Amino acid sequence: MTIKSLTIQAIHQAIDEVCGAVTENQNLLSFRRTHESEFTFHSSARALKEEDTPPNNVDTSLLFGFITSLKNSKPDTSTFLTTFYLAYSTWDGRVLYLDHRGVSERHDNNSRNTLAQLIRLVLCKIAIQLDCCRFTWQHYDKVENYGMTIQPETLYEVLTLHWDAESMKTFAGENSKSVEPLSIQQATEQSLALQNHESFQLRLASVNDLETIGRMVQGLADHVKEPDAVNLTKDQYQIDGFENHPLFYCVLMDYISDNCPCGMAFCVLGYKLGQGRFLYLEDLFIEESYRGKGGGTFVMRALASAAYSLGCERLVWQALGWNEKGLAFYQRIGAKVLDSPRLQTSRFAGEALKQYADLSETELVQRV
């Protein structure tokens, strides 16, 4: 399958097409893309009001959304905002990640569940339209009615860890400097250049490093004993990391005496409404013969510095709950587990995503 390069316009077009098609099949609900002036943070218990003002500096190159409303109703009583951002799986590619789901607590349980199902359906359809491999969201450990026989996969064994902005600044030390208003690439490169280590040096990968990225990703898959798990080609990494709308940034670590790459940090820059930018570390990998030399701490300090310089509110990553060695390392460097064990990650992936996206809206109860 050929993956098309993404642009902001292409993302907007996909949202418009899906919202238009779903609205046409609905008797009571209307869906449309959110415009820049409409981004505003609100709880799921409150409708979007005309007098609401958007938070400062919402990065609409990272955050996208759509408005759900009851047809023929006033906007201040029946209009709700759903937001999402695009992330990336090192092995599988594009991911649509739910940020905020606009469902009103004023509706009864059945109506609220129906609206939630429709919003989830719209998100799945947008994900398919954008060639995403997954639709993912985080939630607390409560039972939710997903409707239909297609159920999401919940990653119960995964813990979410993070540093807040102050922790990033503290860990990065004297090299934590704000370098706005440079571009994301320039800010990251400048931050990496400030890092010093006797054995390693860091750099932001370029399109000339596709072979190295592929080797590192495969090395990670081999390390976790899933050698056949990588489903991406060098062409896909080029399209999604080095063309119109980069979905990931790859930091490469070189071993100075050997003058060769020996590790990588695969990252995504995202945005949460009401919280701001964050840097997500998708994968960290160091080749076995170079471990135990301080490279892991060096990379994490560099990422803390880069995230702080980019104005991120958090640096976030995930780890397996049984990985005691890894969790001990993260604890030593001051990371905190985010709302464990109640916070869970769920997703529709692969065939389940396609099956859910193919559901007809008429299969859902229309009464809201």
C-alpha positions as CSV (number, residue, x, y, z in Angstrom):
1,M,0.0,0.0,0.0
2,T,1.3,3.4,-0.9
3,I,1.3,6.0,1.9
4,K,0.7,9.6,0.8
5,S,2.7,12.4,2.4
6,L,0.7,14.4,4.9
7,T,0.1,18.1,4.9
8,I,-2.1,20.2,7.2
9,Q,-4.5,20.7,4.3
10,A,-4.7,16.9,3.7
11,I,-5.5,16.4,7.4
12,H,-8.2,19.1,7.3
13,Q,-9.6,17.5,4.1
14,A,-9.9,14.1,5.8
15,I,-11.7,15.6,8.8
16,D,-14.1,17.5,6.5
17,E,-14.9,14.4,4.3
18,V,-15.5,12.1,7.3
19,C,-17.6,14.7,9.2
20,G,-19.6,15.5,6.1
21,A,-20.3,11.8,5.3
22,V,-21.3,11.0,8.9
23,T,-23.5,14.1,9.2
24,E,-25.4,13.1,6.0
25,N,-26.3,9.8,7.6
26,Q,-27.5,11.3,10.9
27,N,-31.0,12.6,11.7
28,L,-30.1,14.5,14.8
29,L,-26.3,15.1,14.9
30,S,-24.0,17.3,13.0
31,F,-20.2,17.0,12.8
32,R,-17.8,19.6,11.4
33,R,-14.1,20.4,11.6
34,T,-13.0,22.7,14.4
35,H,-11.7,26.1,13.2
36,E,-8.7,27.7,14.9
37,S,-10.7,30.2,16.9
38,E,-12.9,27.5,18.3
39,F,-10.3,25.6,20.2
40,T,-11.0,26.0,23.9
41,F,-10.5,23.9,26.9
42,H,-13.7,22.8,28.7
43,S,-14.8,19.8,30.8
44,S,-16.9,17.1,29.3
45,A,-19.7,18.3,31.5
46,R,-19.9,21.7,29.8
47,A,-20.9,22.7,26.3
48,L,-18.7,25.0,24.1
49,K,-20.1,28.5,24.5
50,E,-19.7,31.4,22.1
51,E,-18.1,33.7,24.7
52,D,-15.4,31.1,25.4
53,T,-11.9,32.3,24.5
54,P,-9.3,29.9,23.2
55,P,-6.1,29.4,25.3
56,N,-3.0,31.3,24.3
57,N,-0.9,29.9,21.6
58,V,-2.8,26.7,20.7
59,D,-0.5,24.9,18.2
60,T,-3.0,24.0,15.5
61,S,-0.3,22.4,13.5
62,L,-0.2,19.7,16.2
63,L,-3.8,19.6,17.5
64,F,-6.9,18.9,15.4
65,G,-10.6,18.5,16.1
66,F,-14.2,18.5,15.2
67,I,-17.5,19.9,16.7
68,T,-20.5,17.8,17.4
69,S,-23.9,19.4,17.8
70,L,-27.5,18.7,17.8
71,K,-29.1,19.9,14.6
72,N,-31.4,22.9,14.9
73,S,-30.2,23.7,18.4
74,K,-28.5,26.7,19.9
75,P,-24.6,26.3,20.0
76,D,-24.3,27.3,23.6
77,T,-26.4,24.3,24.8
78,S,-25.5,21.5,22.4
79,T,-22.1,22.0,20.9
80,F,-19.1,19.9,22.0
81,L,-15.5,19.8,21.0
82,T,-13.4,16.7,20.4
83,T,-9.6,17.0,19.8
84,F,-6.9,14.7,18.7
85,Y,-3.2,14.7,17.6
86,L,-1.2,12.5,15.4
87,A,1.5,10.3,16.9
88,Y,3.8,7.5,15.5
89,S,4.5,3.9,16.2
90,T,8.2,3.0,15.6
91,W,7.1,-0.4,14.1
92,D,3.7,0.3,12.6
93,G,3.5,4.0,11.6
94,R,0.8,6.6,12.0
95,V,-1.4,6.8,15.1
96,L,-4.4,8.9,15.8
97,Y,-4.5,9.8,19.5
98,L,-7.6,11.1,21.2
99,D,-6.9,14.1,23.4
100,H,-10.4,15.3,24.5
101,R,-13.8,13.7,23.7
102,G,-16.8,16.1,23.7
103,V,-19.6,14.2,25.5
104,S,-22.0,16.0,27.7
105,E,-22.8,14.7,31.2
106,R,-26.2,16.3,31.0
107,H,-27.4,13.4,28.8
108,D,-28.6,10.2,30.2
109,N,-26.3,7.2,30.1
110,N,-27.8,5.7,26.9
111,S,-27.6,9.0,25.0
112,R,-24.1,9.7,26.3
113,N,-22.9,6.2,25.3
114,T,-24.4,6.6,21.8
115,L,-22.7,10.0,21.3
116,A,-19.4,8.5,22.6
117,Q,-19.7,5.6,20.1
118,L,-20.4,8.0,17.2
119,I,-17.5,10.2,18.1
120,R,-15.3,7.1,18.3
121,L,-16.6,6.0,14.9
122,V,-15.7,9.4,13.4
123,L,-12.2,9.2,14.9
124,C,-11.7,5.7,13.5
125,K,-12.9,6.8,10.0
126,I,-10.5,9.8,10.1
127,A,-7.7,7.5,11.2
128,I,-8.3,5.2,8.2
129,Q,-8.5,8.2,5.9
130,L,-5.1,9.3,7.1
131,D,-3.6,5.8,6.7
132,C,-3.2,5.4,10.5
133,C,-2.4,2.0,11.9
134,R,-4.1,2.7,15.3
135,F,-6.7,4.9,17.1
136,T,-5.5,5.2,20.7
137,W,-6.8,6.8,23.9
138,Q,-6.1,6.9,27.6
139,H,-8.8,6.4,30.3
140,Y,-9.3,5.5,33.9
141,D,-10.2,1.9,34.9
142,K,-13.9,2.1,34.5
143,V,-16.2,0.0,32.4
144,E,-17.3,1.7,29.2
145,N,-19.9,0.7,26.7
146,Y,-18.1,0.5,23.3
147,G,-21.1,-0.9,21.4
148,M,-21.0,-3.6,18.8
149,T,-19.0,-6.8,19.1
150,I,-15.7,-5.1,18.2
151,Q,-13.8,-4.4,21.4
152,P,-10.6,-2.4,21.8
153,E,-7.3,-3.8,23.1
154,T,-6.4,-2.4,26.6
155,L,-2.7,-2.4,27.5
156,Y,-3.0,-3.2,31.2
157,E,0.7,-4.0,31.5
158,V,1.8,-0.6,30.3
159,L,2.6,2.3,32.7
160,T,2.8,5.9,31.6
161,L,5.7,7.9,33.1
162,H,6.5,11.6,32.8
163,W,8.5,14.6,33.9
164,D,6.7,17.9,34.3
165,A,8.4,21.1,33.0
166,E,10.1,21.9,36.3
167,S,11.5,18.3,36.5
168,M,12.7,18.6,33.0
169,K,14.5,21.8,33.8
170,T,16.0,20.4,37.0
171,F,17.3,17.2,35.3
172,A,18.6,19.0,32.2
173,G,20.5,21.4,34.4
174,E,22.4,24.4,33.0
175,N,21.7,23.3,29.4
176,S,17.9,23.8,29.8
177,K,17.3,27.0,27.8
178,S,14.3,28.3,25.9
179,V,15.2,28.8,22.2
180,E,11.9,30.0,20.9
181,P,10.9,31.2,18.3
182,L,13.2,28.9,16.3
183,S,11.6,26.0,14.3
184,I,11.1,22.7,16.0
185,Q,14.1,21.3,14.1
186,Q,16.3,24.2,14.9
187,A,15.4,24.3,18.6
188,T,16.0,20.5,18.9
189,E,19.3,20.7,17.1
190,Q,20.5,23.6,19.2
191,S,19.5,21.8,22.4
192,L,21.3,18.6,21.4
193,A,24.5,20.6,20.5
194,L,24.7,21.8,24.1
195,Q,25.0,18.3,25.5
196,N,28.4,16.9,26.4
197,H,29.6,13.4,27.1
198,E,33.1,11.8,27.0
199,S,31.9,8.9,25.0
200,F,28.8,9.9,23.1
201,Q,27.4,12.7,21.0
202,L,23.9,13.4,19.8
203,R,22.3,14.7,16.6
204,L,18.9,14.9,15.0
205,A,18.5,12.3,12.2
206,S,18.2,13.6,8.6
207,V,16.9,11.9,5.5
208,N,20.4,10.6,5.0
209,D,20.0,8.4,8.1
210,L,17.2,6.2,6.9
211,E,19.4,3.1,6.8
212,T,20.5,3.8,10.3
213,I,16.9,4.3,11.6
214,G,15.8,1.1,9.9
215,R,18.8,-0.8,11.6
216,M,18.0,0.7,15.0
217,V,14.3,-0.1,14.8
218,Q,15.1,-3.7,13.8
219,G,17.6,-3.9,16.6
220,L,14.9,-3.0,19.0
221,A,12.6,-5.6,17.6
222,D,15.3,-8.2,17.9
223,H,16.1,-7.2,21.5
224,V,12.5,-7.7,22.6
225,K,12.3,-11.0,20.7
226,E,9.8,-9.8,18.1
227,P,12.0,-9.8,15.0
228,D,9.0,-9.8,12.6
229,A,7.2,-7.0,14.3
230,V,8.5,-4.1,12.1
231,N,6.0,-3.3,9.3
232,L,7.5,-0.1,7.9
233,T,9.9,0.6,5.1
234,K,12.6,3.3,4.7
235,D,10.2,5.0,2.2
236,Q,7.6,5.3,4.9
237,Y,10.0,6.7,7.5
238,Q,11.1,9.3,4.9
239,I,7.5,10.3,4.1
240,D,6.4,10.6,7.7
241,G,9.6,12.0,9.2
242,F,11.3,14.2,6.7
243,E,8.7,15.6,4.3
244,N,5.7,18.1,4.6
245,H,4.4,17.4,8.1
246,P,6.9,15.4,10.2
247,L,5.1,13.0,12.6
248,F,8.3,12.0,14.4
249,Y,11.8,13.2,15.3
250,C,14.6,10.7,15.7
251,V,17.7,11.5,17.9
252,L,20.7,9.5,17.0
253,M,23.5,8.8,19.4
254,D,27.0,8.3,18.0
255,Y,29.9,6.6,19.8
256,I,32.7,9.1,19.4
257,S,35.7,6.7,19.3
258,D,34.0,4.4,16.7
259,N,32.4,7.3,14.8
260,C,29.2,5.3,14.3
261,P,25.6,5.5,15.5
262,C,24.9,3.2,18.4
263,G,21.5,4.3,19.7
264,M,18.3,6.2,19.0
265,A,15.5,8.0,20.8
266,F,12.3,8.0,18.6
267,C,10.1,10.9,19.6
268,V,6.7,12.6,18.8
269,L,5.7,16.2,19.5
270,G,2.1,16.4,20.5
271,Y,-0.4,18.9,22.0
272,K,-3.0,18.5,24.8
273,L,-5.8,21.1,25.0
274,G,-5.5,23.0,28.3
275,Q,-2.0,21.7,28.9
276,G,0.1,22.6,25.9
277,R,2.9,20.9,24.0
278,F,4.5,17.7,25.2
279,L,7.3,15.5,23.9
280,Y,6.5,11.8,23.8
281,L,9.4,9.3,23.8
282,E,8.1,6.4,21.7
283,D,11.2,4.2,21.9
284,L,14.7,4.4,23.3
285,F,17.3,1.9,22.1
286,I,21.0,1.5,22.6
287,E,22.9,-1.3,20.9
288,E,24.0,-4.0,23.4
289,S,27.8,-3.5,23.2
290,Y,27.4,0.2,24.1
291,R,25.2,-0.2,27.1
292,G,26.4,0.5,30.7
293,K,28.4,3.5,29.6
294,G,26.0,6.2,30.7
295,G,24.3,6.6,27.3
296,G,20.8,6.2,28.6
297,T,21.0,8.9,31.2
298,F,22.8,11.2,28.6
299,V,19.9,10.7,26.1
300,M,17.2,11.3,28.7
301,R,18.9,14.5,29.9
302,A,19.2,15.7,26.3
303,L,15.5,15.0,25.7
304,A,14.6,16.9,28.9
305,S,16.6,19.8,27.6
306,A,15.0,19.6,24.2
307,A,11.5,19.3,25.6
308,Y,12.0,22.3,27.9
309,S,13.5,24.4,25.1
310,L,10.5,23.6,22.9
311,G,8.1,24.9,25.6
312,C,6.7,21.5,26.4
313,E,4.7,21.0,29.6
314,R,5.7,17.4,29.9
315,L,8.1,14.7,28.6
316,V,6.1,11.4,28.5
317,W,6.9,7.8,27.8
318,Q,5.6,4.3,28.6
319,A,7.2,1.2,30.1
320,L,6.1,-2.3,30.8
321,G,5.0,-2.8,34.4
322,W,7.1,-6.0,34.7
323,N,10.3,-4.2,33.5
324,E,11.8,-3.8,37.0
325,K,15.2,-2.8,35.7
326,G,13.8,-0.2,33.4
327,L,11.5,1.2,36.0
328,A,14.3,1.4,38.5
329,F,16.3,3.4,36.0
330,Y,13.4,5.8,35.4
331,Q,12.9,6.2,39.2
332,R,16.6,7.0,39.7
333,I,16.3,9.9,37.2
334,G,13.2,11.3,38.9
335,A,10.4,10.2,36.6
336,K,6.9,9.7,38.0
337,V,4.3,7.1,37.1
338,L,1.3,9.0,35.9
339,D,-1.9,8.1,37.9
340,S,-0.9,4.4,38.2
341,P,-2.6,2.0,38.3
342,R,-5.9,3.6,37.3
343,L,-4.8,5.2,34.0
344,Q,-5.0,2.8,31.2
345,T,-4.2,2.9,27.5
346,S,-6.6,1.3,24.9
347,R,-6.7,1.2,21.2
348,F,-8.2,-0.2,18.0
349,A,-5.4,-1.4,15.8
350,G,-5.0,-3.3,12.5
351,E,-8.1,-5.2,11.5
352,A,-10.1,-4.1,14.5
353,L,-9.6,-0.5,13.5
354,K,-10.8,-1.2,10.0
355,Q,-13.8,-3.2,11.1
356,Y,-14.9,-0.5,13.5
357,A,-14.4,2.2,10.9
358,D,-16.5,0.3,8.4
359,L,-19.5,0.2,10.8
360,S,-22.5,2.0,9.4
361,E,-23.7,4.8,11.6
362,T,-27.2,3.4,11.2
363,E,-26.1,0.4,13.3
364,L,-25.9,2.8,16.3
365,V,-28.9,4.0,18.2
366,Q,-29.9,7.3,16.8
367,R,-31.7,8.8,19.8
368,V,-29.6,11.3,21.6
